[in-house]
Amino acid sequence: MKLYKDECFVLKSSKLGDADKLVVLFSKNNGRIDAIAKGAAKILSRKAGSLDSLNKINAQFYKGKNLDTLTEITLIDDYAEIKNDLHTIADIFYLLELILSFTKYLDDSESLYEMFSKFLDIFRENSDKGSILIRSLELQLLAQLGFGPILDTCLHSGRRIVEGDKRVAASGGYVGYLLLNEIHSQNDYSTTTIPDNILKIQKFLLSNDLEDALQLRVTKIQENTLKSVHRIWLQGILEQRLKSMTFIDQINESDNARK
């Protein structure tokens, strides 16, 4: 009987049969773990509340052939402050879905685990700066997994990008920018010209720690541009639109309709 322990974030869980749950976890030492939590779907189960999405837990597993079995759970943190607001819930579920999508690229789960754990501690104390913190995490994630971004050089021509150049965000799985006057294909870039200040913000976020993003004063237009560019890059790599992106857009549309 092979038992092992790890610290994990609960990414998602779903009911399996009448009593059990299928749980997807992001662990510190073993990356993604898919496990069965026996009896966790029962209303009176002590495991049930500990397996809510985003919870950080200490867990013991029995190694199985296809799926591991979750045998013991101790709740470390439920991040209750984050879960009290619809907007922060939407943001965090987006990050959980993003991490879940990227786990297949992981060679080193511990560094990403520590980065996400640090992000949550900063985020819950500074949720009013949530947008720029998320943009910082997205860039750090892309860099850590080896996707770039390349900010100083045109991905098409290799020419150095300087201040004042007209540039657009590359798409189709490429993470960086293209000089507008050197593009020949209509299929590998977005249509919006990206201003110099966006690159300056991205370079700052890439070269500093997550908490340093709190120093920046970013306008709403800049926030929206950063979000749009990062979405183009992420969707190109993942070859899909994340469901949580649609949820976030629906919340924002509802907010705008009330104004």
Backbone as JSON, one array per atom type, in Angstrom:
{
  "sequence": "MKLYKDECFVLKSSKLGDADKLVVLFSKNNGRIDAIAKGAAKILSRKAGSLDSLNKINAQFYKGKNLDTLTEITLIDDYAEIKNDLHTIADIFYLLELILSFTKYLDDSESLYEMFSKFLDIFRENSDKGSILIRSLELQLLAQLGFGPILDTCLHSGRRIVEGDKRVAASGGYVGYLLLNEIHSQNDYSTTTIPDNILKIQKFLLSNDLEDALQLRVTKIQENTLKSVHRIWLQGILEQRLKSMTFIDQINESDNARK",
  "N": [[0.85, -1.19, 0.0], [0.86, 2.01, -1.09], [1.37, 5.02, 0.27], [1.21, 8.58, 0.22], [1.93, 12.02, 1.02], [0.87, 15.42, 0.53], [0.8, 18.98, -0.01], [-1.9, 20.9, -1.16], [-3.88, 22.73, -3.6], [-7.35, 22.88, -4.09], [-8.64, 22.47, -7.18], [-10.94, 21.78, -8.65], [-14.02, 19.95, -8.12], [-16.22, 17.16, -8.5], [-19.3, 15.33, -8.38], [-19.26, 11.84, -7.91], [-20.9, 9.09, -8.55], [-23.18, 8.15, -5.91], [-22.08, 8.84, -3.45], [-19.4, 9.59, -3.54], [-16.63, 11.8, -4.52], [-15.0, 13.16, -7.36], [-11.93, 14.6, -7.51], [-9.9, 17.29, -8.51], [-6.67, 18.34, -8.05], [-4.09, 20.74, -7.4], [-0.9, 20.24, -6.63], [1.89, 20.76, -4.39], [4.25, 19.25, -4.7], [3.75, 17.22, -6.52], [2.47, 18.13, -8.77], [-0.39, 18.13, -10.88], [-3.04, 16.31, -9.46], [-5.35, 13.78, -9.77], [-7.99, 12.53, -8.01], [-10.0, 10.25, -6.04], [-12.38, 11.0, -3.62], [-13.65, 9.31, -1.2], [-16.94, 9.01, -0.03], [-17.22, 11.74, 0.23], [-19.25, 13.18, -0.95], [-21.44, 12.94, 0.61], [-23.76, 14.57, 2.74], [-23.16, 14.91, 5.47], [-20.49, 14.43, 5.57], [-17.17, 14.82, 6.75], [-15.23, 15.53, 5.03], [-16.38, 17.03, 3.02], [-16.71, 19.98, 3.1], [-14.06, 20.72, 3.11], [-13.19, 20.3, 0.58], [-13.92, 22.3, -1.14], [-13.61, 24.42, -4.01], [-10.57, 26.18, -4.46], [-9.69, 25.95, -1.84], [-6.93, 25.43, 0.35], [-5.18, 22.59, 1.25], [-3.8, 20.05, 3.43], [-3.05, 16.83, 2.45], [-3.48, 13.28, 2.36], [-2.73, 10.51, 0.31], [-3.65, 7.46, -1.31], [-1.88, 5.62, -3.57], [-3.12, 4.86, -6.69], [-3.89, 2.78, -9.59], [-5.05, 4.09, -11.83], [-6.5, 6.3, -10.79], [-5.79, 8.16, -7.85], [-6.54, 7.7, -4.34], [-8.04, 9.79, -2.03], [-7.3, 9.93, 1.25], [-6.96, 11.22, 3.73], [-7.64, 14.5, 5.01], [-6.68, 17.78, 5.82], [-7.71, 20.98, 6.46], [-6.06, 23.89, 5.46], [-6.36, 26.57, 4.63], [-9.19, 28.45, 3.73], [-9.62, 30.71, 2.32], [-11.69, 32.59, 2.77], [-12.27, 35.33, 2.68], [-11.9, 36.08, 0.04], [-13.91, 34.72, -1.24], [-16.24, 36.02, -0.72], [-17.16, 37.92, -2.46], [-18.6, 38.48, -5.63], [-17.13, 39.32, -7.88], [-14.42, 38.9, -7.19], [-14.53, 36.16, -6.78], [-15.08, 35.29, -9.4], [-12.71, 36.11, -10.66], [-10.78, 34.52, -9.33], [-11.65, 31.93, -9.93], [-11.15, 31.98, -12.62], [-8.33, 32.01, -12.58], [-7.85, 29.53, -11.38], [-8.86, 27.84, -13.37], [-7.1, 28.51, -15.39], [-4.61, 27.65, -14.35], [-5.19, 24.92, -14.14], [-5.4, 24.31, -16.85], [-2.8, 24.68, -17.66], [-1.28, 22.81, -16.33], [-0.32, 20.56, -17.65], [1.97, 21.37, -18.89], [3.87, 21.57, -16.98], [7.06, 21.23, -15.51], [8.21, 21.73, -13.15], [6.48, 21.81, -10.39], [6.51, 22.94, -7.86], [7.56, 25.6, -7.76], [5.64, 27.09, -9.2], [3.44, 26.55, -7.63], [4.16, 27.78, -5.2], [4.27, 30.41, -6.11], [1.58, 30.91, -6.82], [0.35, 30.57, -4.33], [1.53, 32.66, -2.89], [0.53, 34.77, -4.41], [-2.25, 34.65, -3.8], [-2.25, 35.36, -1.09], [-1.42, 38.02, -1.27], [-3.44, 39.03, -2.91], [-5.86, 38.79, -1.45], [-5.61, 40.73, 0.45], [-5.52, 42.96, -1.05], [-7.63, 43.32, -2.9], [-8.81, 45.34, -4.34], [-6.92, 46.07, -6.13], [-6.94, 44.0, -7.83], [-7.03, 43.47, -10.63], [-4.56, 44.35, -11.86], [-2.8, 42.79, -10.4], [-3.52, 40.23, -11.24], [-2.83, 40.41, -13.95], [-0.08, 40.6, -13.64], [0.49, 38.07, -12.53], [-0.27, 36.43, -14.69], [1.69, 37.08, -16.63], [4.02, 36.29, -15.25], [3.5, 33.58, -15.04], [3.46, 32.76, -17.76], [6.13, 33.33, -18.41], [7.51, 31.64, -16.63], [6.78, 29.13, -17.55], [8.01, 29.07, -19.95], [7.03, 30.34, -22.25], [7.52, 32.92, -23.01], [6.8, 36.35, -22.42], [8.03, 37.82, -25.55], [9.09, 40.97, -25.73], [10.66, 43.02, -26.78], [11.36, 42.6, -29.41], [10.31, 42.21, -32.77], [8.26, 39.53, -33.58], [7.97, 38.58, -36.11], [9.85, 39.72, -37.96], [12.17, 39.98, -36.48], [13.24, 42.39, -35.92], [14.26, 45.02, -33.76], [11.99, 46.43, -31.44], [11.13, 49.73, -30.94], [10.45, 52.71, -29.01], [7.5, 54.34, -30.01], [7.07, 52.86, -32.3], [4.59, 51.29, -34.33], [2.71, 48.69, -33.18], [1.3, 45.38, -32.85], [-0.47, 42.84, -31.01], [0.74, 39.55, -31.15], [-0.83, 36.5, -32.24], [-2.29, 33.17, -32.24], [-0.78, 31.37, -30.71], [1.67, 32.51, -30.4], [3.68, 34.59, -28.33], [4.02, 37.74, -27.84], [4.95, 40.66, -29.72], [4.19, 42.19, -32.92], [5.56, 44.16, -35.5], [3.67, 46.55, -37.13], [4.07, 47.43, -39.78], [5.49, 45.39, -40.93], [4.1, 43.11, -41.28], [2.73, 40.44, -43.1], [0.84, 38.46, -43.26], [-2.63, 38.02, -42.54], [-3.52, 36.62, -40.42], [-2.17, 36.21, -38.07], [-2.2, 38.03, -35.98], [-3.64, 40.47, -33.69], [-6.05, 43.13, -34.16], [-5.75, 45.56, -32.95], [-3.78, 48.38, -32.29], [-1.05, 48.57, -30.1], [-0.13, 50.67, -27.47], [2.91, 52.42, -26.34], [2.97, 52.62, -23.52], [1.79, 50.32, -22.52], [3.62, 48.25, -23.02], [5.65, 49.14, -21.33], [4.47, 48.82, -18.82], [4.15, 46.01, -18.83], [6.82, 45.16, -18.96], [7.74, 46.1, -16.51], [6.18, 44.53, -14.76], [7.12, 41.98, -15.37], [9.78, 42.06, -14.57], [9.8, 42.42, -11.88], [8.71, 41.56, -8.49], [5.59, 39.94, -7.57], [4.13, 41.49, -5.68], [5.05, 44.02, -6.2], [3.53, 45.03, -8.21], [1.53, 46.45, -7.04], [2.45, 49.0, -6.76], [2.0, 50.34, -9.09], [0.18, 52.77, -10.96], [-2.51, 52.4, -12.74], [-4.59, 53.06, -15.48], [-8.11, 52.6, -16.25], [-8.48, 52.1, -18.96], [-5.92, 51.19, -19.67], [-5.82, 48.87, -18.06], [-7.84, 47.33, -19.3], [-6.74, 47.03, -21.85], [-4.38, 45.58, -21.33], [-5.56, 43.23, -20.29], [-6.92, 42.33, -22.58], [-4.79, 41.86, -24.42], [-3.32, 39.87, -23.06], [-5.22, 37.85, -22.97], [-5.43, 37.18, -25.68], [-2.89, 36.06, -26.12], [-2.89, 33.9, -24.23], [-5.14, 32.37, -24.99], [-4.3, 31.64, -27.5], [-2.17, 29.9, -26.97], [-3.44, 27.89, -25.46], [-5.4, 27.16, -27.18], [-8.12, 27.56, -26.93], [-11.01, 29.2, -25.53], [-11.31, 30.09, -22.23], [-13.84, 29.02, -19.97], [-14.36, 30.56, -17.74], [-13.6, 33.09, -18.51], [-15.73, 33.97, -20.07], [-17.67, 34.08, -18.08], [-16.67, 36.15, -16.46], [-16.86, 38.28, -18.27], [-19.63, 38.42, -18.55], [-20.42, 39.25, -15.99], [-19.22, 41.78, -15.91], [-20.59, 43.04, -18.01], [-23.15, 43.05, -16.94], [-22.75, 44.76, -14.76], [-22.14, 47.14, -16.11], [-24.57, 47.6, -17.37], [-26.17, 48.39, -15.3], [-25.3, 50.89, -14.71]],
  "CA": [[0.0, 0.0, 0.0], [1.73, 3.16, -1.23], [0.77, 6.26, 0.74], [2.05, 9.77, 0.14], [1.27, 13.25, 1.48], [1.24, 16.63, -0.2], [-0.01, 20.19, 0.19], [-2.61, 21.06, -2.44], [-5.04, 23.57, -3.84], [-8.46, 22.21, -4.77], [-8.99, 23.17, -8.42], [-12.37, 21.53, -8.88], [-14.51, 18.64, -7.68], [-17.52, 16.8, -9.06], [-19.88, 14.15, -7.75], [-18.97, 10.56, -8.56], [-21.83, 8.17, -7.91], [-24.04, 8.74, -4.88], [-21.41, 9.23, -2.22], [-18.0, 9.98, -3.7], [-16.3, 12.95, -5.36], [-13.77, 13.17, -8.16], [-11.29, 15.87, -7.15], [-8.68, 17.67, -9.22], [-5.86, 19.14, -7.14], [-2.77, 21.2, -7.82], [-0.09, 19.96, -5.45], [3.2, 21.41, -4.29], [5.36, 18.38, -5.1], [3.36, 16.23, -7.52], [1.71, 18.73, -9.86], [-1.81, 17.81, -10.89], [-3.46, 15.01, -8.91], [-6.77, 13.43, -9.89], [-8.21, 11.57, -6.92], [-11.35, 9.96, -5.55], [-12.6, 11.23, -2.2], [-14.77, 8.41, -0.89], [-17.9, 9.5, 0.95], [-17.18, 13.21, 0.35], [-20.49, 13.78, -1.46], [-22.48, 12.85, 1.64], [-23.99, 15.86, 3.39], [-22.53, 14.95, 6.78], [-19.08, 14.05, 5.48], [-16.21, 15.81, 7.23], [-14.39, 15.92, 3.89], [-17.12, 17.81, 2.03], [-16.38, 21.4, 3.11], [-12.63, 20.91, 2.87], [-12.9, 20.1, -0.84], [-14.41, 23.4, -1.96], [-12.59, 24.97, -4.9], [-9.61, 27.16, -3.96], [-9.17, 25.59, -0.52], [-5.6, 24.85, 0.48], [-5.3, 21.48, 2.19], [-2.83, 18.97, 3.54], [-3.78, 15.63, 2.07], [-2.8, 11.99, 2.23], [-3.29, 9.76, -0.8], [-3.24, 6.09, -1.63], [-1.55, 5.6, -4.99], [-3.88, 3.89, -7.46], [-3.42, 2.51, -10.95], [-5.51, 5.18, -12.69], [-6.82, 7.42, -9.91], [-5.4, 8.01, -6.46], [-7.63, 7.84, -3.38], [-7.78, 10.78, -0.98], [-7.63, 9.22, 2.49], [-7.01, 12.16, 4.86], [-7.63, 15.92, 4.61], [-6.66, 18.82, 6.84], [-7.85, 22.29, 5.84], [-5.07, 24.9, 5.84], [-6.91, 27.91, 4.4], [-10.32, 28.42, 2.79], [-9.64, 32.01, 1.63], [-13.09, 33.02, 2.88], [-12.41, 36.74, 2.3], [-11.97, 36.16, -1.42], [-15.14, 34.09, -1.71], [-17.41, 36.81, -0.31], [-17.5, 38.9, -3.5], [-18.79, 37.81, -6.92], [-16.06, 39.68, -8.81], [-13.19, 38.2, -6.82], [-14.79, 34.74, -7.05], [-14.91, 35.09, -10.84], [-11.28, 36.25, -10.96], [-10.03, 33.37, -8.82], [-12.01, 30.75, -10.71], [-10.4, 32.11, -13.87], [-6.95, 31.59, -12.33], [-7.87, 28.09, -11.17], [-9.03, 27.21, -14.68], [-5.86, 28.75, -16.11], [-3.6, 26.74, -13.81], [-5.59, 23.58, -14.53], [-5.09, 24.15, -18.27], [-1.35, 24.71, -17.87], [-0.56, 21.79, -15.55], [0.33, 19.59, -18.55], [3.26, 21.92, -19.31], [4.71, 21.76, -15.8], [8.18, 20.38, -15.13], [8.48, 22.05, -11.74], [5.22, 22.28, -9.83], [6.69, 23.64, -6.59], [7.74, 27.04, -7.94], [4.35, 27.66, -9.57], [2.59, 26.42, -6.44], [4.54, 28.84, -4.27], [3.89, 31.69, -6.71], [0.13, 31.06, -6.7], [0.06, 30.74, -2.91], [1.93, 34.03, -2.57], [-0.43, 35.65, -5.07], [-3.5, 34.66, -3.05], [-2.04, 36.13, 0.14], [-1.41, 39.43, -1.66], [-4.72, 39.37, -3.52], [-6.95, 38.94, -0.49], [-5.4, 41.98, 1.18], [-5.5, 44.07, -2.02], [-8.55, 42.93, -3.98], [-9.11, 46.52, -5.16], [-5.89, 46.08, -7.17], [-6.95, 42.64, -8.35], [-6.79, 43.38, -12.07], [-3.13, 44.44, -12.18], [-2.16, 41.63, -9.79], [-3.78, 39.09, -12.12], [-2.0, 40.58, -15.14], [1.28, 40.26, -13.23], [0.57, 36.61, -12.4], [-0.33, 35.86, -16.04], [3.01, 37.23, -17.25], [4.98, 35.44, -14.53], [3.17, 32.21, -15.41], [3.95, 32.55, -19.13], [7.59, 33.32, -18.37], [7.98, 30.46, -15.91], [6.54, 27.95, -18.36], [8.84, 29.14, -21.14], [6.31, 30.85, -23.41], [7.85, 34.32, -23.28], [6.65, 36.96, -23.75], [9.11, 38.59, -26.15], [8.53, 42.32, -25.78], [11.56, 43.99, -27.41], [11.68, 42.22, -30.78], [9.19, 41.78, -33.62], [8.29, 38.08, -33.75], [7.97, 38.25, -37.54], [11.08, 40.12, -38.65], [13.32, 39.99, -35.6], [13.7, 43.77, -35.74], [14.03, 45.55, -32.41], [10.86, 47.35, -31.3], [11.52, 50.91, -30.18], [9.34, 53.59, -28.64], [6.86, 55.0, -31.14], [6.71, 51.89, -33.35], [3.23, 50.76, -34.29], [2.8, 47.25, -32.95], [0.07, 44.67, -32.49], [-0.21, 41.6, -30.28], [0.73, 38.33, -31.94], [-1.82, 35.51, -31.8], [-1.99, 31.84, -32.77], [0.19, 30.65, -29.9], [2.89, 33.32, -30.25], [3.53, 35.48, -27.19], [4.85, 38.9, -28.07], [4.39, 41.69, -30.59], [4.59, 42.29, -34.32], [5.56, 45.51, -36.05], [2.54, 46.6, -38.06], [4.5, 47.62, -41.17], [6.25, 44.24, -41.42], [3.21, 41.96, -41.27], [2.23, 40.08, -44.42], [-0.33, 37.6, -43.09], [-3.74, 38.62, -41.8], [-4.05, 35.62, -39.49], [-1.31, 35.96, -36.91], [-2.14, 39.16, -35.05], [-4.88, 41.17, -33.38], [-6.22, 44.33, -34.99], [-5.6, 46.78, -32.14], [-2.41, 48.86, -32.08], [-0.74, 48.61, -28.67], [0.73, 51.83, -27.18], [4.17, 52.2, -25.61], [2.82, 52.49, -22.06], [1.43, 48.94, -22.18], [4.87, 47.51, -22.95], [6.37, 49.58, -20.14], [3.83, 48.15, -17.69], [4.46, 44.59, -18.9], [8.23, 44.98, -18.61], [7.84, 46.29, -15.06], [5.59, 43.37, -14.09], [7.98, 40.82, -15.59], [11.09, 42.2, -13.93], [9.62, 42.66, -10.45], [7.91, 40.58, -7.77], [4.15, 40.12, -7.68], [3.62, 42.57, -4.83], [5.47, 45.31, -6.75], [2.46, 45.51, -9.08], [0.71, 47.37, -6.26], [3.01, 50.35, -6.88], [1.61, 50.95, -10.36], [-1.1, 53.46, -11.13], [-2.93, 51.97, -14.08], [-5.93, 53.53, -15.81], [-9.06, 51.56, -16.66], [-8.18, 51.77, -20.36], [-4.72, 50.36, -19.66], [-6.21, 47.57, -17.52], [-8.59, 46.6, -20.32], [-5.82, 46.68, -22.94], [-3.56, 44.48, -20.82], [-6.39, 42.03, -20.23], [-7.18, 41.9, -23.95], [-3.56, 41.31, -24.99], [-2.99, 38.61, -22.38], [-6.2, 36.85, -23.41], [-5.03, 36.74, -27.02], [-1.74, 35.17, -25.96], [-3.25, 32.68, -23.5], [-6.05, 31.56, -25.81], [-3.51, 31.08, -28.59], [-1.41, 28.75, -26.45], [-4.36, 26.84, -25.01], [-6.29, 26.86, -28.32], [-9.5, 27.58, -26.46], [-11.41, 30.28, -24.63], [-11.67, 29.54, -20.94], [-15.23, 29.28, -19.6], [-14.39, 31.61, -16.73], [-13.51, 34.39, -19.2], [-17.1, 34.33, -20.44], [-18.35, 34.43, -16.83], [-16.19, 37.49, -16.08], [-17.44, 39.24, -19.21], [-21.06, 38.55, -18.23], [-20.52, 40.06, -14.78], [-18.89, 43.16, -16.28], [-21.7, 43.56, -18.82], [-24.25, 43.3, -16.01], [-22.39, 45.97, -14.0], [-22.26, 48.3, -17.01], [-25.98, 47.82, -17.67], [-26.78, 49.04, -14.14], [-24.8, 52.27, -14.58]],
  "C": [[0.89, 1.25, 0.0], [0.99, 4.43, -0.86], [1.75, 7.42, 0.52], [1.23, 10.98, 0.58], [1.74, 14.43, 0.65], [0.33, 17.77, 0.22], [-0.61, 20.56, -1.15], [-3.6, 22.21, -2.41], [-6.1, 22.73, -4.53], [-8.82, 23.04, -6.0], [-10.46, 22.99, -8.75], [-12.73, 20.15, -8.35], [-15.89, 18.41, -8.28], [-17.99, 15.5, -8.42], [-19.59, 12.91, -8.59], [-19.82, 9.49, -7.88], [-22.65, 8.89, -6.85], [-23.27, 9.35, -3.72], [-20.03, 9.85, -2.41], [-17.85, 11.26, -4.53], [-15.01, 12.67, -6.13], [-13.15, 14.55, -7.99], [-10.03, 16.08, -7.99], [-7.92, 18.66, -8.35], [-4.57, 19.58, -7.82], [-1.87, 21.13, -6.6], [1.3, 20.59, -5.54], [4.31, 20.56, -4.91], [5.04, 17.42, -6.23], [2.53, 16.8, -8.66], [0.22, 18.43, -9.75], [-2.04, 16.41, -10.33], [-4.95, 14.86, -9.13], [-7.05, 12.31, -8.9], [-9.69, 11.39, -6.62], [-11.38, 10.23, -4.05], [-13.85, 10.45, -1.8], [-15.63, 9.0, 0.22], [-18.02, 11.01, 1.03], [-18.44, 13.88, -0.15], [-21.63, 13.69, -0.46], [-22.56, 14.15, 2.42], [-23.22, 15.97, 4.71], [-21.05, 14.59, 6.76], [-18.18, 15.17, 5.97], [-15.31, 16.31, 6.1], [-15.05, 16.98, 3.02], [-16.68, 19.27, 1.97], [-14.92, 21.67, 2.8], [-12.27, 20.83, 1.39], [-13.54, 21.15, -1.73], [-13.27, 23.95, -2.82], [-11.85, 26.13, -4.24], [-9.05, 26.81, -2.59], [-7.75, 25.06, -0.63], [-5.66, 23.79, 1.56], [-3.98, 20.71, 2.3], [-3.58, 17.68, 3.29], [-2.87, 14.41, 2.04], [-3.52, 11.18, 1.16], [-2.8, 8.32, -0.78], [-3.06, 6.03, -3.13], [-2.31, 4.48, -5.69], [-3.34, 3.73, -8.86], [-3.79, 3.65, -11.89], [-5.8, 6.45, -11.9], [-6.31, 7.13, -8.51], [-6.63, 8.17, -5.57], [-7.21, 8.79, -2.27], [-8.23, 10.18, 0.35], [-7.73, 10.14, 3.71], [-6.91, 13.59, 4.35], [-7.56, 16.79, 5.86], [-6.71, 20.17, 6.14], [-6.79, 23.25, 6.37], [-5.67, 26.3, 5.74], [-8.06, 27.8, 3.4], [-10.49, 29.74, 2.03], [-11.05, 32.6, 1.61], [-13.27, 34.47, 2.44], [-12.59, 36.9, 0.8], [-13.32, 35.68, -1.93], [-16.4, 34.88, -1.36], [-17.9, 37.78, -1.38], [-17.55, 38.21, -4.85], [-17.64, 38.1, -7.88], [-14.76, 38.95, -8.47], [-13.34, 36.69, -7.01], [-14.54, 34.44, -8.52], [-13.43, 35.15, -11.22], [-10.5, 35.01, -10.53], [-10.39, 32.1, -9.58], [-11.35, 30.79, -12.09], [-8.97, 31.61, -13.68], [-6.86, 30.09, -12.08], [-7.98, 27.35, -12.49], [-7.75, 27.36, -15.51], [-4.77, 27.79, -15.65], [-3.91, 25.3, -14.21], [-5.21, 23.31, -15.99], [-3.59, 24.04, -18.52], [-0.6, 23.59, -17.14], [0.17, 20.78, -16.44], [1.7, 20.07, -19.01], [4.28, 21.96, -18.17], [5.84, 20.74, -15.7], [8.47, 20.54, -13.64], [7.21, 22.63, -11.13], [5.43, 23.15, -8.59], [6.8, 25.15, -6.77], [6.44, 27.73, -8.33], [3.39, 27.62, -8.39], [2.88, 27.55, -5.46], [4.14, 30.22, -4.8], [2.39, 31.93, -6.56], [-0.28, 31.28, -5.25], [0.4, 32.15, -2.45], [0.95, 35.03, -3.17], [-1.71, 35.76, -4.26], [-3.39, 35.47, -1.76], [-2.03, 37.63, -0.15], [-2.79, 39.87, -2.13], [-5.81, 39.62, -2.48], [-6.81, 40.2, 0.36], [-5.51, 43.2, 0.26], [-6.43, 43.79, -3.19], [-8.94, 44.11, -4.86], [-8.09, 46.7, -6.27], [-5.82, 44.73, -7.88], [-6.57, 42.53, -9.81], [-5.3, 43.4, -12.41], [-2.35, 43.29, -11.55], [-2.33, 40.39, -10.67], [-2.94, 39.19, -13.38], [-0.54, 40.23, -14.83], [1.45, 38.75, -13.14], [0.55, 35.94, -13.77], [1.04, 35.92, -16.72], [4.05, 36.34, -16.59], [4.76, 33.97, -14.88], [3.71, 31.89, -16.8], [5.47, 32.45, -19.15], [8.12, 32.05, -17.73], [7.82, 29.18, -16.73], [7.26, 28.0, -19.71], [8.16, 29.65, -22.39], [6.69, 32.29, -23.78], [7.32, 35.17, -22.13], [7.93, 37.65, -24.23], [8.57, 39.99, -26.42], [9.38, 43.31, -26.59], [11.79, 43.75, -28.9], [10.43, 41.79, -31.52], [9.3, 40.28, -33.87], [8.34, 37.67, -35.22], [9.33, 38.53, -38.18], [12.33, 40.02, -37.81], [13.87, 41.38, -35.34], [13.36, 44.25, -34.34], [12.87, 46.54, -32.43], [11.3, 48.51, -30.42], [10.29, 51.77, -29.91], [8.81, 54.33, -29.86], [6.5, 54.07, -32.28], [5.26, 51.47, -33.2], [3.32, 49.24, -34.22], [1.44, 46.68, -32.59], [0.46, 43.38, -31.79], [-0.27, 40.41, -31.23], [-0.33, 37.38, -31.39], [-1.39, 34.13, -32.3], [-0.93, 31.08, -32.0], [1.52, 31.37, -29.74], [2.66, 34.37, -29.16], [4.52, 36.64, -27.33], [4.16, 39.85, -29.02], [4.95, 41.61, -32.0], [4.56, 43.75, -34.73], [4.55, 45.57, -37.19], [2.99, 46.7, -39.52], [5.31, 46.45, -41.73], [5.41, 42.96, -41.43], [2.69, 41.71, -42.68], [0.99, 39.2, -44.34], [-1.39, 38.32, -42.27], [-4.2, 37.73, -40.64], [-3.26, 35.48, -38.2], [-1.2, 37.15, -35.96], [-3.53, 39.72, -34.78], [-4.93, 42.47, -34.17], [-5.97, 45.63, -34.24], [-4.13, 47.14, -31.97], [-2.17, 49.08, -30.58], [0.23, 49.75, -28.37], [1.96, 51.47, -26.35], [3.95, 51.93, -24.13], [2.43, 51.08, -21.64], [2.68, 48.07, -22.08], [5.66, 47.87, -21.7], [5.8, 48.9, -18.89], [4.2, 46.67, -17.67], [5.91, 44.32, -18.51], [8.44, 45.14, -17.11], [7.33, 45.05, -14.33], [6.48, 42.14, -14.22], [9.28, 40.88, -14.79], [11.01, 42.43, -12.42], [8.76, 41.56, -9.82], [6.43, 40.92, -7.88], [3.65, 41.32, -6.9], [4.01, 43.95, -5.36], [4.43, 45.88, -7.71], [1.57, 46.52, -8.36], [1.2, 48.81, -6.36], [2.48, 51.08, -8.11], [0.27, 51.66, -10.27], [-1.53, 53.24, -12.58], [-4.35, 52.45, -14.33], [-6.82, 52.36, -16.23], [-8.8, 51.14, -18.1], [-6.95, 50.88, -20.45], [-5.01, 48.96, -19.12], [-6.9, 46.73, -18.58], [-7.7, 46.18, -21.48], [-4.93, 45.52, -22.53], [-4.33, 43.17, -20.79], [-6.63, 41.46, -21.62], [-5.96, 41.25, -24.59], [-3.23, 39.96, -24.37], [-3.96, 37.5, -22.77], [-5.83, 36.3, -24.78], [-3.88, 35.74, -26.92], [-2.14, 33.84, -25.33], [-4.16, 31.78, -24.32], [-5.31, 30.94, -26.99], [-2.72, 29.86, -28.17], [-2.34, 27.59, -26.14], [-5.31, 26.38, -26.11], [-7.74, 26.74, -27.87], [-9.75, 28.84, -25.63], [-11.86, 29.65, -23.32], [-13.1, 29.94, -20.57], [-15.33, 30.45, -18.62], [-14.24, 33.0, -17.35], [-14.9, 34.89, -19.59], [-17.88, 34.77, -19.2], [-17.95, 35.83, -16.38], [-16.8, 38.55, -16.97], [-18.92, 39.48, -18.92], [-21.27, 39.42, -16.99], [-20.25, 41.53, -15.1], [-19.99, 43.81, -17.1], [-22.9, 43.9, -17.94], [-24.0, 44.56, -15.19], [-22.58, 47.22, -14.86], [-23.71, 48.64, -17.31], [-26.69, 48.55, -16.53], [-26.39, 50.51, -14.03], [-25.64, 53.24, -15.4]]
}
